[in-house]
Amino acid sequence: MDLVRTATDAGVTTMTLDSPANRNALSTPLMRHLLAALGEALTDPAVRVVVISHTGPVFCSGADLKETAEARAAGRVPAELLADVLAALWEFPKPVVARIGGPARAGGLGLIAAADIAVCTTESTFAFTEVRLGVIPAVISATVLPRLSARAAAELYLTGDVFDGPRAEAIGLVTAAVPADRLDATITGYCDSLVLGGPLALAGAKQLLRRTPEASVRAELADLSARSAGYFKSIEGVEGVTAFREKRSPSWVPGGDSVG
C-alpha cells in the first residue's frame, strides 16, 4: 500500500499523505514512502516545486503511537526516522509548500516547519502534545524553533495547549491561514509564483535562508533524535503513551481520568 501518493502537473509535484485510518500518523512505512518520493523528486528536472498535502480531515497526528508501543520492546522507536525526513525536507533544493487542511499535532508540526511555505485553513488546529505524553518535542525542534518566537515556543512547548490557524500564522509556524474555500487557490498562487524562479537561483536562495551548514543540521538532528528516543523509552514516556492509547490521564495528572 502506497502511503504517499504523488502526482505532477506543470512542474508541481504533490505528495499526499494517504493514511487516513491513523490520521496520517508518522509510521515507519509512511516516512519511508515520503523519503522515497522526495528522492525521486530531487533527481527529476521536471519537478520544480513540491507540495505536501493529505487525505482525510487530519494533516498529520504526529508519531504513530501504536507502532511506538510495539517497537519499543526492540529498543527503537519510529520517531528516530523522523530526523531523516526533516533533514531531507530542510535540505531539499526545490521549494516545498505544505498544504494543511486540518489538524496537526507533534511531529506533524515538524513537517510544516520544514516547508518553505505553509498554508493552513483558519479552522486548522495545532499542538505540541509531547509533554502530555511524557516525552519532548526534540527532533522537530530543529525545524520548529527557527520559525517561532521564543515566547510562543516556551508557552506552547510547555503547556501542550491547542492553538488555531490565525495563531499559527501570527507566531510564524505557517505563512498564511485562510478560509477553507481559499486553501487550494492560495496554494496554486504560491506555486505559480515559485515556478517562475530559476531552479539554480531558487536552490541558492534556500541556502541563504537556511545559513546553517548541512553537517551542523544533521549533527543537531542526530542529537535531538537520541534525546527523543530516550524519552519515548523512559518510564514516563511508556506511561504517557500507554495512557493516551487507553484514553485515560497519565499517572502524573492530579485526580484526572480522561485524556488531556
C-alpha positions in Angstrom: 0.0 0.0 0.0 1.4 3.4 -1.0 1.1 5.7 1.9 2.3 8.7 0.0 0.7 9.3 -3.4 2.4 11.6 -5.9 1.1 13.5 -8.9 2.9 16.0 -11.1 1.4 18.8 -13.1 3.0 21.8 -14.7 6.2 21.4 -12.7 4.4 20.9 -9.3 4.6 17.5 -7.6 2.0 17.0 -4.9 2.9 14.4 -2.3 -0.2 13.3 -0.5 0.0 11.6 2.9 -2.5 8.8 2.4 -3.0 7.0 5.7 -6.3 8.5 7.0 -7.1 5.4 9.1 -4.5 6.5 11.6 -4.8 10.3 10.9 -1.7 10.2 8.7 0.5 9.3 11.7 4.2 9.2 11.1 4.6 5.5 10.9 7.8 3.9 9.6 6.2 2.9 6.3 4.7 6.3 5.7 8.0 8.1 6.4 9.9 5.7 4.2 7.5 6.3 1.4 7.8 10.1 1.9 11.6 9.8 1.8 11.4 7.8 -1.4 9.1 10.3 -3.1 11.4 13.1 -2.1 14.4 11.2 -3.6 12.6 10.8 -6.9 11.5 14.4 -7.0 15.1 15.6 -6.2 16.5 14.0 -9.4 13.6 14.7 -11.7 14.2 18.0 -13.6 10.5 18.2 -14.4 9.8 18.8 -10.7 10.1 22.4 -9.8 8.0 22.6 -6.6 6.9 20.0 -4.1 3.6 20.3 -2.2 3.0 18.2 0.9 -0.8 17.5 1.2 -3.0 14.9 2.9 -6.1 12.8 2.5 -8.8 12.8 5.3 -9.6 15.6 7.7 -6.2 15.5 9.6 -2.9 16.7 8.1 -0.7 14.6 10.5 -1.3 13.4 14.0 2.4 13.0 14.8 4.2 9.8 15.8 2.4 6.5 15.3 1.9 5.7 19.0 0.6 2.2 18.3 3.8 1.4 16.4 5.9 3.1 19.0 4.4 1.0 21.8 5.0 -2.2 19.8 8.5 -1.3 18.6 9.8 0.0 22.0 10.5 -3.6 23.1 13.0 -3.9 20.4 14.9 -0.8 21.6 13.8 1.5 18.9 11.0 4.0 18.2 9.6 5.2 14.8 10.3 8.8 15.8 14.0 8.2 15.2 13.4 8.1 11.5 11.7 11.5 11.6 15.2 13.1 11.8 15.9 11.8 8.3 12.6 13.1 7.0 13.1 16.5 8.4 16.7 16.7 7.1 15.5 15.7 3.6 12.8 18.4 3.6 15.1 21.1 5.2 17.9 20.4 2.7 15.7 19.9 -0.3 16.9 22.4 -3.0 13.5 22.9 -4.6 10.7 24.9 -2.9 8.5 22.9 -0.6 4.9 24.0 0.2 2.8 22.5 3.0 -1.0 22.4 2.4 -2.7 22.0 5.8 -6.4 21.4 5.5 -6.9 20.1 9.1 -5.3 19.5 12.5 -1.7 18.8 13.0 0.0 17.6 16.2 3.5 17.0 17.5 5.7 15.6 14.7 3.3 16.9 12.1 4.3 20.4 13.1 7.9 19.5 12.3 6.9 18.7 8.7 5.1 22.0 8.4 8.0 24.0 9.8 10.4 22.2 7.4 8.5 23.5 4.4 9.5 26.8 2.9 5.9 28.0 2.6 3.0 26.6 4.7 -0.7 27.5 4.3 -3.4 26.2 6.6 -7.2 26.8 7.0 -8.3 29.1 9.7 -10.1 26.2 11.3 -7.0 24.0 11.5 -5.7 23.3 15.0 -2.2 22.6 16.2 -0.5 21.4 19.4 2.9 20.3 20.7 1.4 17.5 22.7 4.6 15.7 23.6 4.9 16.8 27.3 1.4 15.4 27.9 2.8 12.0 26.8 5.8 12.3 29.0 8.2 13.0 26.0 9.7 16.1 24.5 9.4 17.8 21.1 13.1 17.1 20.4 13.5 16.1 16.8 11.1 18.7 15.4 12.9 21.5 17.3 15.5 21.6 14.5 12.8 23.0 12.1 10.3 24.4 14.5 12.4 26.7 16.7 13.8 28.7 13.8 10.2 29.6 12.9 8.7 30.5 16.2 9.2 33.5 18.6 10.9 32.4 21.8 7.9 33.3 24.0 5.5 31.4 21.8 7.7 28.4 21.7 8.0 28.4 25.5 4.3 28.7 26.0 3.3 26.1 23.5 6.0 23.5 24.2 5.4 23.6 27.9 1.6 23.7 28.0 0.8 21.5 25.1 -2.3 23.6 24.5 -4.2 23.7 21.2 -4.0 26.8 19.0 -5.7 27.7 15.8 -4.7 28.7 12.3 -4.5 32.5 12.9 -2.3 32.0 15.9 -0.1 29.7 13.9 0.3 32.4 11.3 1.0 35.1 14.0 3.8 33.1 15.6 5.4 32.1 12.3 4.6 28.4 12.2 2.7 28.9 8.9 2.9 31.5 6.2 -0.8 32.1 5.9 -4.1 31.0 7.4 -7.0 31.2 5.0 -10.7 30.1 4.9 -11.1 26.5 3.7 -12.6 27.5 0.4 -9.5 29.6 -0.4 -6.9 27.0 0.6 -6.3 25.4 -2.8 -6.4 28.7 -4.7 -3.8 30.1 -2.3 -1.5 27.1 -2.7 -1.9 27.4 -6.5 -1.0 31.0 -6.3 2.2 30.3 -4.5 3.2 27.5 -6.8 2.5 29.7 -9.9 5.0 32.3 -8.5 7.6 29.7 -7.4 7.9 28.1 -10.9 8.8 31.5 -12.3 12.2 31.4 -10.5 15.3 29.8 -11.9 16.0 26.4 -10.4 19.6 27.2 -9.5 18.6 30.6 -8.1 15.8 29.1 -6.0 18.3 26.5 -4.6 20.7 29.3 -3.9 18.1 31.4 -2.2 17.1 28.5 0.0 20.8 28.1 1.1 20.8 31.8 2.1 17.6 31.3 4.1 19.0 28.2 5.9 22.5 29.6 6.5 23.3 26.5 8.6 25.9 24.1 7.1 24.5 20.7 6.3 26.8 19.0 8.7 25.5 21.1 11.6 21.9 20.4 10.7 22.4 16.7 10.6 24.5 16.8 13.8 21.8 18.7 15.6 19.1 16.2 14.3 21.2 13.2 15.5 21.5 14.7 19.0 17.8 15.6 19.1 16.8 12.1 17.8 18.8 10.5 20.6 17.1 12.8 23.2 13.6 11.9 21.7 14.3 8.2 21.8 15.4 8.4 25.4 12.2 10.0 26.5 10.0 7.6 24.5 11.8 4.7 26.1 11.7 6.2 29.6 9.3 5.1 32.4 7.4 8.4 32.0 7.2 8.0 28.2 5.9 4.5 28.5 3.2 5.6 30.9 2.2 8.6 28.8 1.9 6.7 25.5 0.0 3.9 27.3 -2.4 6.3 29.0 -3.1 8.0 25.7 -3.9 4.7 24.0 -6.1 3.7 27.0 -7.9 7.0 26.8 -7.1 8.0 30.4 -4.9 10.6 32.1 -1.3 9.6 32.8 -0.4 8.9 36.5 1.1 12.4 37.0 -2.1 14.2 36.3 -3.7 15.1 39.7 -7.1 13.4 40.0 -7.6 13.0 36.3 -9.1 10.1 34.4 -9.5 11.4 30.9 -7.1 12.3 28.1 -5.9 15.9 28.4 
